[in-house]
Amino acid sequence: MFKRILCPIDLKDRSDMAVKKAIQIAHQFGSEITLLNVHEEFMDKEEREMLRVSVTKMKEKYSHIASESKEEMKAIIHQLHADDIKVDYLLHSGKPEHAIVEVATELGPDLIVMCTDGRNSLKDFVVGTITQHVINASPCPVLVIPNRK
């Protein structure tokens, strides 16, 4: 039923709940998981040139951030004893709400599993949350795990 699960995570504690649920579903259905970590701070070449920042220094910084993020994602899977599941680790740049939908459209997962902590600012009430955007624009079902602190 669920062959491929997309699980966007921000590497904060609240993401662990979504990863746990994705692992549980993967074990039940023999699914593969793609963990997605989105970085808004990554700039494309034109943005770096406009800001007149050193392209070499920024590439080094992004490479370091990417390596750390990937290692953190691998550590989460290992800590949750899910080494038996095929997991792909994907890093993406941009706004999370757009990147998640873009990746879901490209990969064609059967399910997106993500966590939310609800609205926490006036801006969220006006423009909506990342989760709301993903639910409304996703090409597949979205399972939202509430963050219960």
N, CA, C and O of each residue as an XYZ file, in Angstrom:
596
protein
N       0.824     -1.197      0.000
C       0.000      0.000      0.000
C       0.868      1.261      0.000
O       0.675      2.145     -0.835
N       1.814      1.345      0.925
C       2.714      2.498      0.983
C       4.120      2.011      0.664
O       4.833      1.542      1.551
N       4.519      2.121     -0.593
C       5.846      1.662     -0.988
C       6.919      2.688     -0.684
O       8.043      2.335     -0.329
N       6.570      3.961     -0.824
C       7.541      5.026     -0.572
C       6.898      6.094      0.306
O       5.810      6.590      0.016
N       7.597      6.432      1.384
C       7.121      7.436      2.334
C       8.103      8.599      2.325
O       9.314      8.405      2.430
N       7.570      9.805      2.201
C       8.379     11.016      2.315
C       8.165     11.578      3.709
O       7.030     11.788      4.137
N       9.256     11.820      4.411
C       9.175     12.337      5.782
C      10.059     13.575      5.902
O      11.263     13.459      6.128
N       9.461     14.765      5.751
C      10.252     15.987      5.915
C      10.548     16.232      7.391
O       9.657     16.139      8.236
N      11.803     16.545      7.694
C      12.189     16.789      9.086
C      13.045     18.044      9.164
O      13.771     18.388      8.231
N      12.938     18.718     10.307
C      13.740     19.931     10.524
C      14.861     19.700     11.529
O      15.515     20.647     11.965
N      15.081     18.435     11.897
C      16.137     18.038     12.831
C      15.938     18.614     14.230
O      16.897     18.780     14.983
N      14.703     18.913     14.567
C      14.355     19.310     15.929
C      13.610     18.146     16.563
O      13.168     17.228     15.873
N      13.476     18.192     17.876
C      12.846     17.073     18.587
C      11.459     16.731     18.064
O      11.073     15.563     18.046
N      10.706     17.742     17.639
C       9.344     17.485     17.185
C       9.324     16.582     15.950
O       8.346     15.868     15.727
N      10.380     16.604     15.152
C      10.452     15.762     13.948
C      10.558     14.286     14.293
O      10.140     13.434     13.509
N      11.111     13.977     15.455
C      11.293     12.577     15.842
C       9.981     11.811     15.841
O       9.946     10.629     15.498
N       8.897     12.486     16.225
C       7.594     11.820     16.276
C       7.147     11.397     14.877
O       6.586     10.316     14.701
N       7.397     12.249     13.888
C       7.033     11.914     12.510
C       7.908     10.781     11.991
O       7.420      9.879     11.310
N       9.195     10.823     12.310
C      10.100      9.762     11.863
C       9.692      8.428     12.490
O       9.697      7.400     11.813
N       9.341      8.438     13.765
C       8.898      7.203     14.429
C       7.671      6.620     13.733
O       7.595      5.410     13.518
N       6.714      7.473     13.383
C       5.503      7.004     12.717
C       5.827      6.493     11.313
O       5.270      5.484     10.881
N       6.719      7.176     10.597
C       7.119      6.726      9.263
C       7.798      5.360      9.345
O       7.570      4.499      8.496
N       8.624      5.164     10.355
C       9.300      3.874     10.549
C       8.281      2.782     10.861
O       8.366      1.674     10.332
N       7.330      3.100     11.712
C       6.283      2.127     12.062
C       5.513      1.699     10.805
O       5.261      0.511     10.607
N       5.146      2.653      9.973
C       4.417      2.347      8.740
C       5.309      1.556      7.785
O       4.857      0.606      7.146
N       6.577      1.956      7.694
C       7.518      1.258      6.811
C       7.688     -0.202      7.221
O       7.742     -1.085      6.365
N       7.771     -0.457      8.516
C       7.881     -1.841      8.985
C       6.612     -2.623      8.642
O       6.682     -3.785      8.243
N       5.470     -1.988      8.796
C       4.208     -2.672      8.547
C       4.014     -3.007      7.071
O       3.506     -4.079      6.739
N       4.420     -2.085      6.172
C       4.148     -2.269      4.752
C       5.387     -2.566      3.911
O       5.283     -2.688      2.691
N       6.544     -2.684      4.535
C       7.775     -2.924      3.784
C       8.152     -1.734      2.908
O       8.632     -1.903      1.787
N       7.934     -0.547      3.424
C       8.146      0.689      2.661
C       9.580      1.173      2.722
O      10.357      0.784      3.593
N       9.907      2.037      1.765
C      11.149      2.801      1.787
C      10.800      4.194      2.296
O       9.688      4.684      2.101
N      11.774      4.820      2.952
C      11.559      6.170      3.491
C      12.563      7.123      2.853
O      13.738      6.793      2.687
N      12.081      8.301      2.503
C      12.968      9.382      2.099
C      12.859     10.460      3.167
O      11.798     11.056      3.348
N      13.958     10.708      3.874
C      13.995     11.796      4.843
C      14.437     13.050      4.102
O      15.465     13.056      3.425
N      13.655     14.104      4.238
C      13.922     15.364      3.546
C      14.209     16.446      4.569
O      13.427     16.667      5.494
N      15.336     17.118      4.394
C      15.701     18.248      5.244
C      15.878     19.462      4.333
O      16.698     19.447      3.415
N      15.104     20.509      4.595
C      15.104     21.706      3.748
C      15.838     22.838      4.454
O      15.641     23.088      5.643
N      16.687     23.514      3.688
C      17.465     24.636      4.219
C      17.126     25.908      3.463
O      17.433     26.041      2.278
N      16.489     26.843      4.159
C      16.169     28.137      3.546
C      17.415     28.980      3.325
O      17.446     29.833      2.438
N      18.439     28.739      4.133
C      19.618     29.604      4.072
C      20.492     29.347      2.838
O      21.361     30.157      2.516
N      20.263     28.226      2.151
C      21.044     27.963      0.942
C      20.619     28.942     -0.141
O      19.429     29.089     -0.420
N      21.579     29.605     -0.745
C      21.299     30.567     -1.814
C      21.811     30.013     -3.129
O      22.790     29.267     -3.175
N      21.127     30.395     -4.196
C      21.642     29.999     -5.500
C      22.742     30.973     -5.929
O      23.003     31.960     -5.240
N      23.379     30.699     -7.050
C      24.534     31.468     -7.507
C      24.193     32.948     -7.694
O      24.975     33.816     -7.306
N      23.032     33.241     -8.285
C      22.643     34.627     -8.528
C      22.474     35.394     -7.218
O      22.889     36.548     -7.111
N      21.862     34.747     -6.219
C      21.684     35.407     -4.925
C      23.032     35.703     -4.273
O      23.227     36.777     -3.704
N      23.953     34.758     -4.356
C      25.271     34.978     -3.753
C      25.985     36.126     -4.450
O      26.631     36.950     -3.802
N      25.869     36.175     -5.768
C      26.528     37.257     -6.507
C      25.917     38.615     -6.175
O      26.632     39.611     -6.066
N      24.585     38.655     -6.013
C      23.921     39.913     -5.677
C      24.362     40.415     -4.310
O      24.492     41.621     -4.099
N      24.587     39.509     -3.399
C      25.032     39.893     -2.056
C      26.538     40.092     -1.978
O      27.070     40.529     -0.957
N      27.213     39.765     -3.071
C      28.659     39.907     -3.164
C      29.393     39.116     -2.079
O      30.342     39.597     -1.461
N      28.926     37.903     -1.876
C      29.600     37.028     -0.925
C      30.522     36.099     -1.692
O      30.309     35.835     -2.875
N      31.513     35.623     -1.035
C      32.468     34.711     -1.653
C      31.782     33.391     -1.981
O      31.290     32.690     -1.097
N      31.761     33.071     -3.264
C      31.127     31.835     -3.710
C      31.833     30.632     -3.096
O      31.182     29.678     -2.670
N      33.152     30.674     -3.050
C      33.918     29.566     -2.503
C      33.603     29.359     -1.021
O      33.387     28.231     -0.579
N      33.579     30.456     -0.258
C      33.291     30.344      1.178
C      31.874     29.828      1.419
O      31.646     29.008      2.308
N      30.933     30.311      0.625
C      29.556     29.864      0.801
C      29.404     28.393      0.428
O      28.680     27.656      1.097
N      30.075     27.965     -0.627
C      30.022     26.551     -1.002
C      30.576     25.678      0.110
O      30.021     24.623      0.418
N      31.679     26.126      0.713
C      32.263     25.373      1.826
C      31.297     25.315      3.005
O      31.123     24.268      3.629
N      30.672     26.454      3.301
C      29.724     26.514      4.417
C      28.530     25.593      4.145
O      28.117     24.841      5.027
N      27.973     25.649      2.929
C      26.827     24.806      2.580
C      27.198     23.329      2.612
O      26.408     22.493      3.051
N      28.380     23.018      2.155
C      28.841     21.637      2.164
C      28.932     21.122      3.600
O      28.546     19.987      3.883
N      29.441     21.958      4.502
C      29.559     21.581      5.911
C      28.165     21.383      6.529
O      27.932     20.402      7.236
N      27.248     22.308      6.263
C      25.886     22.199      6.784
C      25.218     20.934      6.253
O      24.556     20.210      6.997
N      25.399     20.679      4.963
C      24.791     19.501      4.347
C      25.324     18.212      4.966
O      24.558     17.292      5.253
N      26.636     18.147      5.170
C      27.234     16.953      5.778
C      26.710     16.733      7.186
O      26.371     15.610      7.560
N      26.643     17.805      7.965
C      26.139     17.691      9.339
C      24.678     17.241      9.347
O      24.293     16.390     10.149
N      23.874     17.809      8.462
C      22.455     17.466      8.404
C      22.264     16.000      8.047
O      21.446     15.307      8.652
N      23.016     15.532      7.069
C      22.896     14.138      6.651
C      23.309     13.192      7.779
O      22.666     12.166      8.000
N      24.377     13.538      8.485
C      24.820     12.705      9.614
C      23.773     12.695     10.726
O      23.543     11.659     11.349
N      23.137     13.843     10.978
C      22.081     13.900     11.993
C      20.904     13.013     11.602
O      20.336     12.322     12.447
N      20.537     13.032     10.313
C      19.424     12.197      9.854
C      19.771     10.717     10.006
O      18.934      9.920     10.429
N      20.997     10.355      9.664
C      21.432      8.961      9.815
C      21.421      8.545     11.284
O      21.049      7.418     11.612
N      21.826      9.446     12.157
C      21.842      9.156     13.590
C      20.432      8.924     14.120
O      20.218      8.053     14.963
N      19.473      9.701     13.630
C      18.077      9.531     14.060
C      17.586      8.136     13.689
O      16.978      7.451     14.511
N      17.848      7.718     12.462
C      17.423      6.388     12.007
C      18.089      5.308     12.860
O      17.439      4.343     13.259
N      19.374      5.468     13.136
C      20.093      4.488     13.946
C      19.542      4.448     15.378
O      19.349      3.365     15.931
N      19.291      5.600     15.973
C      18.764      5.664     17.340
C      17.392      5.010     17.445
O      17.037      4.460     18.488
N      16.623      5.071     16.363
C      15.282      4.492     16.373
C      15.285      3.028     15.906
O      14.232      2.447     15.642
N      16.488      2.447     15.810
C      16.658      1.030     15.456
C      15.952      0.684     14.151
O      15.250     -0.323     14.060
N      16.143      1.524     13.149
C      15.496      1.315     11.854
C      16.521      1.082     10.750
O      16.271      1.396      9.586
N      17.656      0.539     11.113
C      18.708      0.301     10.131
C      18.299     -0.740      9.081
O      18.934     -0.849      8.032
N      17.240     -1.502      9.368
C      16.782     -2.515      8.429
C      15.902     -1.945      7.315
O      15.556     -2.662      6.376
N      15.543     -0.682      7.407
C      14.693     -0.026      6.406
C      15.572      0.723      5.418
O      16.559      1.349      5.803
N      15.207      0.655      4.136
C      15.931      1.430      3.120
C      15.524      2.900      3.285
O      14.353      3.258      3.155
N      16.513      3.728      3.570
C      16.264      5.153      3.787
C      17.152      5.961      2.851
O      18.361      5.746      2.775
N      16.524      6.894      2.140
C      17.263      7.857      1.332
C      17.288      9.170      2.097
O      16.302      9.547      2.731
N      18.407      9.859      2.036
C      18.575     11.125      2.736
C      18.676     12.225      1.687
O      19.556     12.199      0.827
N      17.763     13.194      1.769
C      17.693     14.223      0.751
C      17.743     15.599      1.399
O      17.005     15.886      2.341
N      18.624     16.442      0.880
C      18.717     17.828      1.323
C      18.213     18.702      0.191
O      18.471     18.426     -0.980
N      17.496     19.754      0.544
C      16.918     20.618     -0.475
C      16.999     22.062      0.007
O      17.002     22.329      1.209
N      17.063     22.984     -0.940
C      17.081     24.401     -0.584
C      15.713     25.002     -0.863
O      14.925     24.453     -1.633
N      15.441     26.136     -0.229
C      14.192     26.849     -0.487
C      13.291     26.908      0.723
O      13.664     26.517      1.829
N      12.104     27.404      0.483
C      11.086     27.475      1.530
C      10.543     26.069      1.757
O      10.183     25.389      0.796
N      10.478     25.621      3.007
C      10.044     24.245      3.273
C       8.692     23.892      2.666
O       8.533     22.806      2.109
N       7.719     24.791      2.766
C       6.379     24.478      2.261
C       6.369     24.220      0.755
O       5.570     23.419      0.269
N       7.246     24.889      0.021
C       7.316     24.678     -1.424
C       8.217     23.491     -1.761
O       7.910     22.705     -2.658
N       9.317     23.367     -1.046
C      10.273     22.282     -1.316
C       9.647     20.916     -1.056
O       9.879     19.979     -1.819
N       8.866     20.790     -0.002
C       8.238     19.499      0.323
C       7.299     19.071     -0.798
O       7.327     17.919     -1.230
N       6.477     19.987     -1.262
C       5.540     19.666     -2.345
C       6.292     19.378     -3.637
O       5.926     18.467     -4.380
N       7.335     20.146     -3.908
C       8.147     19.935     -5.112
C       8.788     18.546     -5.109
O       8.740     17.828     -6.107
N       9.382     18.182     -3.984
C      10.019     16.867     -3.875
C       8.970     15.758     -3.969
O       9.205     14.736     -4.614
N       7.820     15.954     -3.331
C       6.756     14.949     -3.398
C       6.276     14.767     -4.837
O       5.981     13.649     -5.259
N       6.198     15.842     -5.572
C       5.785     15.759     -6.971
C       6.825     15.014     -7.804
O       6.473     14.222     -8.679
N       8.099     15.266     -7.532
C       9.179     14.609     -8.277
C       9.298     13.121     -7.930
O       9.432     12.281     -8.820
N       9.250     12.803     -6.641
C       9.482     11.419     -6.196
C       8.253     10.521     -6.306
O       8.374      9.309     -6.485
N       7.080     11.122     -6.199
C       5.856     10.341     -6.253
C       5.652      9.400     -5.088
O       5.325      8.232     -5.301
N       5.838      9.871     -3.846
C       5.613      8.973     -2.703
C       4.137      8.630     -2.562
O       3.272      9.319     -3.102
N       3.864      7.564     -1.835
C       2.488      7.162     -1.573
C       1.925      7.880     -0.352
O       0.711      7.919     -0.147
N       2.818      8.447      0.458
C       2.403      9.091      1.695
C       3.475     10.070      2.154
O       4.670      9.811      2.012
N       3.035     11.196      2.706
C       3.930     12.126      3.396
C       3.583     12.043      4.874
O       2.416     12.151      5.250
N       4.593     11.853      5.708
C       4.396     11.833      7.164
C       5.181     13.003      7.726
O       6.401     13.072      7.577
N       4.472     13.931      8.377
C       5.151     15.091      8.937
C       4.523     15.486     10.264
O       3.377     15.146     10.561
N       5.293     16.202     11.039
C       4.858     16.639     12.356
C       4.616     18.142     12.334
O       5.224     18.872     11.552
N       3.742     18.579     13.182
C       3.497     20.001     13.316
C       3.402     20.346     14.793
O       3.068     19.499     15.621
N       3.693     21.574     15.107
C       3.467     22.015     16.484
C       2.382     23.074     16.504
O       2.210     23.778     17.499
N       1.655     23.185     15.413
C       0.520     24.101     15.355
C       0.936     25.526     15.078
O       2.102     25.829     14.821
N      -0.040     26.373     15.137
C       0.206     27.790     14.885
C       0.873     28.401     16.102
O       0.436     28.214     17.237
N       1.942     29.136     15.835
C       2.632     29.732     16.970
C       2.951     31.209     16.756
O       3.732     31.794     17.506
N       2.349     31.806     15.735
C       2.553     33.237     15.544
C       1.373     33.816     14.776
O       0.586     33.085     14.175
N       1.268     35.108     14.805
C       0.206     35.793     14.071
C       0.355     35.529     12.578
O      -0.636     35.384     11.862
N       1.589     35.468     12.122
C       1.852     35.198     10.698
C       1.241     33.863     10.276
O       0.691     33.755      9.180
N       1.333     32.836     11.142
C       0.760     31.529     10.819
C      -0.751     31.625     10.617
O      -1.304     30.938      9.758
N      -1.420     32.468     11.396
C      -2.858     32.632     11.244
C      -3.209     33.349      9.949
O      -4.258     33.090      9.360
N      -2.350     34.235      9.510
C      -2.622     35.018      8.310
C      -2.265     34.250      7.038
O      -3.105     34.106      6.150
N      -1.035     33.759      6.940
C      -0.593     33.098      5.709
C      -0.640     31.581      5.792
O      -0.464     30.909      4.776
N      -0.872     31.027      6.971
C      -0.937     29.575      7.124
C       0.408     28.980      7.507
O       1.444     29.640      7.434
N       0.368     27.737      7.911
C       1.578     27.048      8.335
C       2.137     26.222      7.178
O       1.496     26.052      6.141
N       3.346     25.719      7.388
C       3.968     24.826      6.408
C       3.067     23.610      6.198
O       2.846     23.183      5.065
N       2.561     23.068      7.270
C       1.716     21.878      7.198
C       0.456     22.152      6.378
O       0.072     21.333      5.543
N      -0.186     23.292      6.610
C      -1.382     23.626      5.845
C      -1.084     23.688      4.353
O      -1.852     23.183      3.534
N       0.027     24.305      4.014
C       0.387     24.420      2.604
C       0.615     23.037      1.990
O       0.148     22.757      0.886
N       1.328     22.187      2.705
C       1.613     20.847      2.186
C       0.318     20.056      2.016
O       0.128     19.396      0.994
N      -0.560     20.113      2.990
C      -1.835     19.402      2.899
C      -2.616     19.857      1.666
O      -3.165     19.031      0.937
N      -2.664     21.152      1.437
C      -3.456     21.702      0.332
C      -2.827     21.482     -1.040
O      -3.547     21.431     -2.037
N      -1.499     21.349     -1.119
C      -0.828     21.266     -2.420
C      -0.219     19.893     -2.714
O       0.300     19.680     -3.810
N      -0.269     18.983     -1.784
C       0.397     17.686     -1.939
C      -0.256     16.823     -3.013
O      -1.479     16.808     -3.155
N       0.581     16.100     -3.773
C       0.046     15.175     -4.769
C      -0.347     13.803     -4.183
O      -0.800     12.918     -4.909
N      -0.168     13.643     -2.863
C      -0.483     12.368     -2.217
C      -1.038     12.639     -0.820
O      -0.997     13.778     -0.355
N      -1.551     11.620     -0.148
C      -2.057     11.805      1.213
C      -0.952     12.274      2.169
O       0.221     11.938      2.005
N      -1.360     13.056      3.167
C      -0.436     13.580      4.172
C      -0.932     13.148      5.546
O      -2.072     13.422      5.921
N      -0.068     12.474      6.286
C      -0.360     12.099      7.665
C       0.344     13.099      8.563
O       1.572     13.191      8.563
N      -0.436     13.844      9.326
C       0.129     14.879     10.197
C       0.113     14.379     11.633
O      -0.932     14.005     12.165
N       1.277     14.378     12.243
C       1.430     13.941     13.629
C       1.494     15.188     14.505
O       2.427     15.980     14.379
N       0.505     15.376     15.400
C       0.553     16.564     16.263
C       1.682     16.462     17.269
O       2.006     15.378     17.754
N       2.267     17.590     17.571
C       3.345     17.636     18.548
C       2.736     17.776     19.931
O       2.177     18.818     20.274
N       2.848     16.741     20.704
C       2.319     16.767     22.077
C       3.498     16.870     23.021
O       4.222     15.899     23.243
N       3.683     18.051     23.570
C       4.847     18.303     24.434
C       4.605     17.755     25.817
O       5.469     17.870     26.686
